[in-house]
Amino acid sequence: MTAQVTFNPYATSVAQGLFNTQSTGLRQGTAYPDPSTRWRLRGGYLSTNETLPMWGGVGVYEFVPGVSGQPVVPIGPQVGRATALTGANPLAGFSVFDQAYGMINSPQSPVPLIGSYGQVMYYPLGSLARIAVACDPNLVSLQGGPTNPNVSWDFVNQMLVPYASTTISSATYTSSATVSSGTYNSVTGAVSLTLSAPHGLSVGDTFNLSAMTGTGSFASLNGNWVATTGTTSATLNFTAPTGLTLTITGGTNNTGVIALTTAANHGLKVGDTFELDTLTGTGSFAAQDGEHTASNGTNATTGLSYLVATGLTLTITGGNVTTGGLLPVKVLDVQQTNCETVSYNSTTGFATWNFNGCCAVIQI
């Protein structure tokens, strides 16, 4: 399968940012035009093994060209998305929009994209190029610190993230938590529930309630809701329709949470992504291998929680917590807002700009 660029040349729309005169943010996938590094810019062709088009700010591998089924003309190395620092598709550099001739954009997909066989421009590791890449907003904590912090590259979400490498000492799984009590404000619709155990949810997370009990129209609270301000620990807040008449005496929050204790400080915060691998335990523990997002209950030392489905049968006795390995780069700047990052829709094939993203400047 090859990567294709979705394009509709007949659609028209109002151009985004038409009246903008300046921007103080960064744009993902652009490099500083340093004369000393400009000549290190390389070009390759996107592999036919890629299923997504390429854009700037992506970690890439480079292979020697001439593989069967691939072009043999001298257009540079075969390039694709790296999957790790080492291994089958090792990180070799970062793609950029600079001098990326042939990339396609459109009113629905304003981010320049290139499909398989198309030219990909990139700077290799060791080139000392300064490149803006998408990053975890929590990395704003690096401001005012050394330029050589421990960071990793998230090869799934293509962004710079905090570095973590430790093992799991113990773990607990809370399949669901019951509602001990609750209050409802008929004027504002605000609902505040007290649960029997910490829920791990953060503001903005979606959760499901069932088997609600009480008086009046309590059953209308069964269903999916979004956690609002004040949601912490065992307190769960959300907004229901106004004007109801009800009291709340019980129910079930159908959101599972796994709380890990790590052998060493992991340094992760709520919202950070991390990988679990080589897990040990019983039941369906192996299905937890992969990427997760830290949820409430996570601290910057040895406590690490994430949300899961309910009704699982498992225990976790050990394993590794990592974030893609220690990335050998310098972090020169972190801007938490007002940056342009790429948002790709795999259903439509369109890529748009997020004008309030977070970017870091790394020197590779």
C-alpha positions as CSV (number, residue, x, y, z in Angstrom):
1,M,0.0,0.0,0.0
2,T,1.2,3.5,-0.8
3,A,0.6,6.8,0.9
4,Q,-1.8,9.1,-1.1
5,V,-2.7,12.8,-0.9
6,T,-6.4,13.6,-0.8
7,F,-7.1,16.5,-3.1
8,N,-10.3,18.3,-4.4
9,P,-9.2,21.1,-6.8
10,Y,-12.8,22.4,-7.2
11,A,-13.6,23.3,-3.6
12,T,-13.3,26.9,-2.5
13,S,-13.4,28.5,0.9
14,V,-12.2,31.5,2.8
15,A,-8.4,31.3,3.4
16,Q,-7.5,30.8,7.0
17,G,-5.5,33.7,8.6
18,L,-6.2,36.0,5.6
19,F,-6.0,39.1,7.8
20,N,-3.1,38.1,10.0
21,T,-0.2,40.5,9.8
22,Q,2.2,38.8,12.2
23,S,2.7,35.8,14.4
24,T,5.0,35.3,17.4
25,G,4.6,31.5,17.4
26,L,6.5,28.7,15.7
27,R,5.4,26.5,12.8
28,Q,6.0,22.8,13.1
29,G,8.4,21.4,10.5
30,T,10.3,24.6,9.7
31,A,14.0,25.0,10.2
32,Y,16.0,28.1,11.0
33,P,17.9,29.2,7.9
34,D,21.4,28.9,9.3
35,P,24.0,29.3,6.6
36,S,26.2,26.8,8.5
37,T,23.6,24.0,8.4
38,R,21.6,24.9,5.2
39,W,23.8,22.8,3.0
40,R,23.1,19.7,5.1
41,L,19.5,19.6,4.0
42,R,18.8,16.3,2.3
43,G,16.1,15.0,-0.1
44,G,14.7,11.5,-0.4
45,Y,11.6,9.8,-1.7
46,L,8.7,8.6,0.4
47,S,8.6,4.8,0.6
48,T,5.7,2.9,-0.9
49,N,5.4,1.1,2.4
50,E,4.1,4.3,4.0
51,T,0.3,4.5,4.4
52,L,0.1,8.2,5.4
53,P,1.4,11.1,3.4
54,M,4.4,13.0,4.8
55,W,4.5,16.5,6.2
56,G,7.1,18.6,8.1
57,G,8.2,17.9,11.7
58,V,8.1,14.1,11.5
59,G,10.9,11.8,12.7
60,V,12.1,9.8,9.7
61,Y,14.3,6.9,8.8
62,E,16.5,6.7,5.7
63,F,17.3,3.5,3.7
64,V,19.7,2.9,0.8
65,P,17.6,3.2,-2.4
66,G,17.2,0.5,-5.1
67,V,15.1,-2.0,-3.2
68,S,12.9,-4.2,-5.4
69,G,9.7,-2.4,-6.2
70,Q,11.1,1.0,-5.3
71,P,12.5,3.7,-7.7
72,V,16.1,3.2,-8.8
73,V,16.7,6.7,-10.1
74,P,19.1,8.9,-8.1
75,I,16.6,10.9,-6.2
76,G,18.0,10.2,-2.7
77,P,17.4,7.7,0.0
78,Q,14.2,5.9,0.7
79,V,12.4,7.8,3.6
80,G,9.6,6.9,5.9
81,R,8.3,7.3,9.5
82,A,10.8,6.1,12.1
83,T,9.4,3.8,14.7
84,A,12.1,3.9,17.3
85,L,15.6,5.3,18.0
86,T,17.1,1.9,16.9
87,G,15.7,-1.2,15.3
88,A,14.1,-1.9,11.9
89,N,13.1,1.7,11.2
90,P,15.6,3.8,13.2
91,L,15.4,7.6,13.6
92,A,17.7,9.3,11.1
93,G,16.4,12.9,11.2
94,F,13.4,15.1,10.9
95,S,11.4,16.1,7.9
96,V,10.9,19.8,7.1
97,F,8.8,21.9,4.7
98,D,11.9,23.8,3.6
99,Q,12.5,23.5,-0.2
100,A,9.9,20.7,-0.3
101,Y,9.0,21.0,-4.0
102,G,5.9,19.1,-5.2
103,M,4.0,19.1,-1.9
104,I,0.3,19.5,-2.3
105,N,-2.2,21.6,-0.3
106,S,-5.8,22.7,-0.9
107,P,-8.6,24.8,0.8
108,Q,-9.7,21.7,2.8
109,S,-6.1,20.6,3.5
110,P,-3.9,23.6,3.8
111,V,-0.9,21.7,5.2
112,P,1.5,20.8,2.4
113,L,1.6,16.9,2.0
114,I,3.5,14.5,-0.2
115,G,2.6,11.0,-1.1
116,S,4.6,7.9,-1.9
117,Y,7.4,8.4,-4.5
118,G,7.3,12.1,-3.7
119,Q,10.3,14.1,-2.5
120,V,10.8,14.4,1.3
121,M,13.2,17.1,2.6
122,Y,14.8,16.4,5.9
123,Y,17.7,17.3,8.2
124,P,19.8,14.3,9.5
125,L,20.8,13.9,13.1
126,G,24.1,15.5,13.7
127,S,23.5,18.3,11.2
128,L,23.1,20.9,14.1
129,A,19.9,22.2,12.3
130,R,17.4,24.0,14.5
131,I,13.9,22.7,13.8
132,A,10.5,23.5,15.3
133,V,8.6,20.4,16.2
134,A,5.3,19.7,18.0
135,C,5.7,19.0,21.7
136,D,3.9,18.1,24.9
137,P,2.7,21.3,26.6
138,N,4.1,20.0,29.9
139,L,7.6,20.6,28.5
140,V,7.0,24.3,29.2
141,S,8.5,23.4,32.6
142,L,11.9,23.3,30.7
143,Q,11.9,27.1,30.3
144,G,14.7,28.6,32.4
145,G,16.6,25.3,32.6
146,P,19.5,23.7,30.8
147,T,19.3,23.2,27.0
148,N,20.2,19.5,27.3
149,P,17.2,18.0,29.3
150,N,16.1,14.4,29.1
151,V,13.4,14.2,26.4
152,S,12.0,11.6,24.1
153,W,10.3,11.4,20.7
154,D,6.7,10.0,20.6
155,F,6.8,8.0,17.4
156,V,3.0,7.5,17.4
157,N,1.9,11.1,17.8
158,Q,5.1,12.6,16.3
159,M,5.9,15.0,19.1
160,L,8.6,15.8,21.7
161,V,7.7,14.4,25.1
162,P,9.3,14.0,28.6
163,Y,11.8,11.2,28.9
164,A,10.9,8.2,31.2
165,S,12.6,4.9,31.6
166,T,11.8,2.8,34.6
167,T,10.1,-0.5,35.7
168,I,6.8,-1.3,37.4
169,S,6.9,-2.3,41.0
170,S,3.2,-2.8,41.6
171,A,-0.1,-2.0,40.1
172,T,-3.8,-1.9,41.0
173,Y,-6.8,-2.0,38.7
174,T,-10.1,-0.4,39.7
175,S,-12.7,-1.7,37.4
176,S,-15.4,0.9,38.3
177,A,-16.3,3.0,41.2
178,T,-19.8,3.4,42.8
179,V,-21.4,6.7,43.5
180,S,-21.6,7.3,47.3
181,S,-23.6,10.6,47.1
182,G,-24.2,13.5,44.8
183,T,-25.7,17.0,44.5
184,Y,-27.5,18.7,41.6
185,N,-28.1,22.4,41.0
186,S,-31.3,22.8,38.9
187,V,-30.4,26.4,38.0
188,T,-27.0,25.7,36.5
189,G,-27.2,22.0,35.9
190,A,-24.0,21.4,37.8
191,V,-23.7,17.8,39.2
192,S,-21.1,16.9,41.8
193,L,-20.6,13.2,42.6
194,T,-18.6,11.6,45.4
195,L,-17.3,8.2,44.4
196,S,-16.2,5.2,46.5
197,A,-12.6,5.3,45.0
198,P,-10.4,7.7,43.0
199,H,-11.6,7.8,39.3
200,G,-8.5,9.0,37.5
201,L,-10.5,11.3,35.3
202,S,-9.3,14.8,34.3
203,V,-11.3,17.9,33.3
204,G,-12.4,17.3,29.7
205,D,-12.5,13.5,29.9
206,T,-15.6,11.6,28.8
207,F,-17.1,9.1,31.2
208,N,-20.2,6.9,31.5
209,L,-22.7,6.6,34.3
210,S,-25.2,3.8,34.7
211,A,-27.6,2.3,37.3
212,M,-28.1,5.7,38.9
213,T,-30.4,5.8,41.9
214,G,-32.3,8.5,43.8
215,T,-35.6,10.4,43.5
216,G,-37.3,12.2,40.7
217,S,-35.6,12.2,37.3
218,F,-32.3,10.7,38.5
219,A,-32.4,8.2,35.6
220,S,-31.6,11.0,33.1
221,L,-28.1,11.1,34.5
222,N,-27.4,7.6,33.0
223,G,-25.2,8.0,29.9
224,N,-22.0,9.8,28.7
225,W,-20.8,13.1,30.3
226,V,-17.7,15.3,30.2
227,A,-15.8,16.0,33.4
228,T,-15.8,19.7,34.4
229,T,-13.8,22.0,36.7
230,G,-13.5,20.6,40.2
231,T,-13.0,17.0,39.1
232,T,-10.3,15.6,41.3
233,S,-9.6,12.3,43.2
234,A,-13.0,10.9,44.1
235,T,-15.0,14.0,43.2
236,L,-16.6,13.9,39.7
237,N,-18.2,17.0,38.3
238,F,-20.2,17.6,35.1
239,T,-23.1,19.6,33.7
240,A,-26.5,18.1,33.2
241,P,-29.6,19.8,31.7
242,T,-31.1,22.5,33.9
243,G,-34.6,22.5,35.5
244,L,-34.7,18.9,36.6
245,T,-36.1,17.7,39.9
246,L,-34.0,15.0,41.4
247,T,-31.8,13.7,44.2
248,I,-28.8,11.3,43.8
249,T,-28.2,8.4,46.2
250,G,-26.1,6.0,44.1
251,G,-24.9,4.7,40.8
252,T,-21.8,3.4,38.9
253,N,-19.0,5.2,37.1
254,N,-18.0,2.9,34.3
255,T,-14.5,4.1,33.9
256,G,-11.6,1.8,34.9
257,V,-8.2,3.1,36.0
258,I,-4.9,1.3,36.4
259,A,-2.6,2.9,39.0
260,L,1.1,1.9,38.7
261,T,3.9,2.4,41.1
262,T,7.3,2.7,39.4
263,A,10.7,1.7,40.7
264,A,12.1,5.1,40.0
265,N,10.8,8.6,39.4
266,H,9.2,8.7,36.0
267,G,8.9,12.5,35.6
268,L,5.5,12.3,33.8
269,K,2.6,14.6,34.3
270,V,-1.2,14.3,33.6
271,G,-1.7,14.4,29.8
272,D,1.8,12.9,29.0
273,T,2.0,9.9,26.8
274,F,4.1,6.8,27.7
275,E,4.7,3.2,26.6
276,L,4.2,0.0,28.5
277,D,6.0,-3.1,27.3
278,T,7.1,-6.6,28.4
279,L,4.4,-6.6,31.0
280,T,3.9,-9.6,33.4
281,G,0.9,-10.6,35.4
282,T,-2.2,-12.7,35.0
283,G,-5.4,-12.5,32.8
284,S,-5.4,-10.0,30.0
285,F,-2.4,-8.1,31.1
286,A,-0.6,-8.4,27.8
287,A,-3.3,-6.3,26.1
288,Q,-2.0,-3.3,28.1
289,D,1.3,-3.3,26.2
290,G,1.4,-0.1,24.1
291,E,0.8,3.7,24.4
292,H,-1.3,5.3,27.1
293,T,-2.0,8.8,28.5
294,A,-1.3,9.7,32.1
295,S,-4.5,10.6,34.0
296,N,-5.4,12.0,37.4
297,G,-3.5,10.2,40.1
298,T,-0.2,10.7,38.3
299,N,2.5,12.5,40.2
300,A,6.0,13.4,39.0
301,T,7.6,10.7,41.2
302,T,6.5,7.1,41.2
303,G,2.7,7.3,40.8
304,L,1.4,6.8,37.3
305,S,-2.3,6.2,36.4
306,Y,-4.2,5.8,33.1
307,L,-7.8,5.1,32.1
308,V,-8.9,1.7,30.7
309,A,-12.1,-0.1,30.0
310,T,-14.2,-1.7,32.8
311,G,-14.8,-5.3,33.2
312,L,-11.2,-6.5,32.5
313,T,-9.7,-9.5,34.3
314,L,-6.1,-8.8,34.9
315,T,-3.3,-8.1,37.3
316,I,0.1,-6.5,36.5
317,T,3.1,-7.5,38.4
318,G,5.9,-6.0,36.4
319,G,7.0,-4.4,33.1
320,N,8.7,-1.3,31.7
321,V,7.5,2.3,31.4
322,T,9.3,4.2,28.6
323,T,8.8,7.2,26.3
324,G,10.7,6.2,23.2
325,G,14.3,6.4,24.5
326,L,16.6,9.3,25.3
327,L,16.6,11.6,22.2
328,P,20.0,13.1,21.6
329,V,19.0,16.7,20.9
330,K,19.2,20.2,22.5
331,V,16.0,22.0,23.4
332,L,16.5,25.7,22.6
333,D,12.9,27.0,23.2
334,V,9.4,25.9,24.2
335,Q,6.3,27.9,23.3
336,Q,3.2,26.5,24.9
337,T,0.6,28.4,22.8
338,N,0.2,30.4,19.5
339,C,2.1,27.8,17.4
340,E,1.0,26.0,14.2
341,T,1.0,22.3,14.5
342,V,-0.3,19.7,12.1
343,S,-3.7,17.9,12.7
344,Y,-4.2,15.0,10.2
345,N,-7.7,13.4,9.7
346,S,-7.1,9.8,8.7
347,T,-10.8,9.5,7.6
348,T,-10.8,12.4,5.1
349,G,-7.1,12.4,4.3
350,F,-6.9,16.2,5.0
351,A,-4.3,17.9,7.2
352,T,-5.1,21.2,8.9
353,W,-3.2,23.7,11.0
354,N,-3.9,23.9,14.7
355,F,-3.1,27.6,15.3
356,N,-2.8,27.2,19.1
357,G,-0.4,24.3,19.3
358,C,2.7,23.8,21.4
359,C,6.1,23.7,19.7
360,A,9.7,23.3,20.8
361,V,12.9,24.3,18.9
362,I,15.4,21.4,18.9
363,Q,18.9,21.3,17.6
364,I,19.7,18.0,16.1
